[in-house]
Amino acid sequence: MIGKFISFEGTEGSGKTSVIKEVKQYLEDKGYVVMITREPGGIRISEKIRQIILDVDHTEMDARTEALLFAASRRQHLIEKVRPALEEGKIILCDRFVDSSLVYQGIARDLGFDEVYQINKFAIEDTLPDLTLFVDVRPEVGLKRVFETPNREINRLDLEKINFHKKIYEGYLFLLDRFPKRIKRINGEAQIEEVAREAISAIEQIL
Ligand code: TMP
């Protein structure tokens, strides 16, 4: 039995995490076995890599180092967690995957889309999500949410300037164009119930 691999993407404060929780509940109520995970992280080694990447003190981190660390974390997470769950027939809801690297490192950090895709192909081989949901929230709306949410972890990338976040948003629009079959846009600025409904209806088409 082969499961389904679904990733969620978006700018900072897009509300992906809340949408994922709602979707999980809905699918479980329907009798599916669902696993939530996230990148970078989800397992011991990748959570450690996550701490290195996102540490606010690591201001000297080189952009290529950052890209390689994300790819390394992705590889380990894929091998230890995603592929085994797929083989068990689970539905995997993954908070970010390869598209985050294409957009954040490839486009926003100007390392080049193709270059970053190359190192990621080495990491993921041929495993791509069956469906990727881009939770569309404009960057100024998302950042406002981030800084207004009490106790939310503010990471090194949250602290980048607004132009960086705008580049990320435009990067996602570019990816929507580049992978129209795999990536679907949902309106993240609607009420959470509505966003979850849109996500579920896209997911039901691939189940
Ligand atoms: P999160 O806030 O969604 O947990 O993501 C952590 C940060 O890492 C977020 O700012 C996006 C960034 N990121 C990348 O830059 N490249 C990647 O490949 C991934 C997975 C995340």
Residues whose N, C-alpha, C, O or C-beta is under 5 A from the ligand:
A	BS01	TMP	E39 P40 F70 R96 F97 S100 S101 Y104 L157
